[in-house]
Amino acid sequence: MLQRLGSEALGYLQRAGRMGCFLFACLVSIVRPPYKFRPIIRQIHFVGSRSMFVILFTGSFTGMVLALQGYYTLRQFGSEGLLGSAVALSLIRELGPVVAALMVVGRAGSAICAEIGIMRNTEQIDALECMAIDPYKYLMAPKFVAGVVAMPLLTAIFDVAGILGGYLVGVSLLGVNAGAYFQQMYSSVVWNDVEMGLVKSLVFGLLIIWICAVKGYYLHLEKSGGFGAEGVSRTTTDAVVLSSVSILVWDYLISAIML
């Protein structure tokens, strides 16, 4: 039992060290010339632009649910006018970055892990190394830049869609005063709230690309991985689960630090 426990501990330490070295190599490759912007723009289109529909859709309905639940809660205290403040603060500080990141994990993160895992599976990454092409610079750097750039923008779009969805339910359906909705929002939201959402979105964007890319890159070294379609599917599932859990953990840590 002790031998198995030690083996598991060493395995986790080895994976943590491998992930740290991978992140360091990717960050160094971002600042190392030559700089090519077309791959970055292509990845921003993949991570950001192609996630617009799901972000708008989920953001709108998240705001609607917040307004519906918040209205009936605030009405018990005669504070329906604070509905705009409750919706905006909930979205900007917590739900906007977290839910948007979870949507990006499901849509873009899984695809990135599967793409890199298939490239490892079919020895395309080994072929790049044989041709003296740095896979970190060629494959990973554009994805990291795209994740850090696109995630705050998607979060902002999610917040706006949620606020408008809350307005639709609160003002149009439940009869809250439109002026009070936006005035309370204007009075209660301060720069610290926006800053917290921005920091969370940046960290989540880095976490998503890092975890999904490293899982696919070291597919052949993962216990649940291995070669073949089954290995790629298992590794992709592990990457999505680990990314989602990491987002929730870091959401708490950032909130505890910045409050």
N, C-alpha and C positions, 0 to 999 in steps of 0.2 A: 504494500500500500504506500509506504514512504517512497519507494523507488518510482511508482507511478505518479505520485504527487510531485516529486522533484522533476520528473520528465515533463509533466504538463507545465510546471512553472518555467522551466528552461525554454520550452516551446513558445510560451507567451512572450518571454523576454526576447527571444530571437525574432519573433514577428514584429514586436514593438521597435526593436532596433532596425530591422529591415525597412519598416515604414518610415522611421525617422531619417534614415539615409536616403530613401527615395524622395522624401519631401525636400531635403536639402539639395539634392542633385537637380530637382525640378526648379527650385527657386533660383539656383545659380544659373541654370540654362536660360531663364527668362531674361536676365540682365547681361548675358554674354552675347556679343555680336556674332554673326550678322543678324539684323532685325528684319523680319519679314511679316508684313501686316496682313497679307491676304489670308493666310491660314487662321490668324486671329479673328478676322472679320467673319470667315466661314464658320468658326466655332461659336462666335457670338450669335450668329444667325441660328445655329442649331440649338444652342442652349437657351437663348433669349427669345428670339422672334418666333420660333416654332412652339414655344411654351405659352404664347400670349393667350390663346383661346382658353386653355385650362385655367390659367391664372385669373382671367376676367370672369369666367364662369364660377369658379370656386370662391373668388373674392366677393362677387355680388351676393351669392347665397349665404356666405358667412356673415356679411353685414346684415342681411335680412333676418337671419336667425338671432343675431345679437340684438337687433332692434326689437324683434318680437318678444324675446325673453326679457330684455331689459325694461321694456315698457310695462309689462305686467308686474315686474318686481318693483319698479320705481313708483307705480301707481298706488301701491300699498302705503307709501309714505308721502303721497301728494307731490312727488318730485318729477313728474313727467317731462318737465322742461330740461332736465339734466340728461335726457336720452342721447343727444348729440355728443356730449362730453363722454358718456360711458362707451358709446360705439367707437369714437375716435381713439380714445386712450387704449381700449382693448385691442384695437387693430394695430395701431402704430407701435405700441410697446411689446406686445406678445404675439397675438394671433397672426398678424401680417407676416412677419419674418418666418415664423415657425411653419405655418400652413403652406406658404409659398415655397419654402425650402423642401417640405415633404412632397409637394407636387413636382418640383424639379427633380428630386431623387427618383420618383417613379417614372418620369418621362425621359429625362436626359441622363441621369446617373446610371440607370440600368443599361441604357444603350451604350454609354461610354465603356462600362465594365465589360459588356459582351463583345464590343468591337475590339478592345485591346486583348481580351482573352482569346478571341478567335485568331487574332494576329499572332499571339504567342503559340496557340495551338497548331497553326499552319506554318510556323517557323518564319513568319515574315519579319518579326523583330530581330531574329538571328541573322536574317539576310541583310537587314539594314546595318547591323554591326559589322558584318563581313564587308560591306561596301564603304566602311568608315563613315557612316552617317550616324550621328548621335541620336538615339531614339528619344532621349529626354528633350532635346532641342526640337526635334522634328515632330514628335507626337504629343508630348506632355505639356510643353510650355504654352502652346496656343490654348489648350483646354484650361489650364490654370488661369491664364489672363481672362479668358472668356467667362469663367465661373465668377471671378471676383468683380468683373465689370457688369455682367448681366444680372446677377442676383440682387443687388440693391435696386436696380431699375424695375425688375419684376416685383419686388416687394412694394415699391412706391405705387406701381400700377394696381397691385392687389389692394393696398390701403385705399386708394381713390375709388376703386370699384366697390369695396365694402362700405365706404361712407355713403356713396350714392345708393347702394342697395338698402342701407339703413334708412336713408332719407325717403326712399320709395315706400317702405313699409311704415315707418314712424309717422311721416307727414301725410302721405297720400291715403294710407289705409286706416291708420289709427288716430289721425286727427291732431297730432302734435303740431304746435305752432312752428312754421318754417323758420321764422326769424330767431326764435329761441333755440332751435336745433343747431343752427350755425353759430349763433352768438355764444352759447355755452361751450361749443367746441373751440371757438377762437379764444375764449377766456381761460380754458383749462389746459390746452395743449401748449407746452413750452418746448424750448429747444432741447432740453435734456431728454424729453420723450422721443423726439425725432432722432437725436444722437444715439440713444439706446437701440432703436430699430435699425439704424444704419450700421452700427457696429455688429449687431447680430447678423444682419444679412451678409456682411463681408465675411464674417467668420464661417457662417453656414455655407457660403459659396466655396470657400477654400476647403472646408471639410468634405463637401460632396465630391468635388473633383479628386481630392487626395485619396479618399477611401476607395472610391469606385475605380480610379486608375491603378492604384497599387494592387488591388485585388485581381484585376485583370492582368497586370504586368507580371505578377508572381503566381500566376495560375498553376504552373507546374510544381510549385512548392507548397501549395495549400493542401491541408489534409482532406478537406471536403472537395477539392478540385480534381486535378488530374486531366489527362487528355481525353478528347472526345466531346460530343455534344452534351453529355450528362455532366461532365466536369464544368463546362462553361455555364450551364444553367444553375448548378449548385453554387458556384462562385458568385454569379450575379445575384442570386437570392441572398447570400451572405452579405454582399456589399450593400444591398438595399437595406437590409435589417440593421447592419452596423451603422450605416449613415443615419438612418432614422433615429436610432437610440442615441447616437452622438449629438444630433441636433437637439434632442430634448435635454440631454445632460448639460450641454453648453448653454442652452437657453436659461437654465436655472443658474448656472455659474455666472454668466454675464449679468443677469438680473440682480443677483446677490452682490456683485461687485459694484455695479453702477447705481443702485438705489441709494 
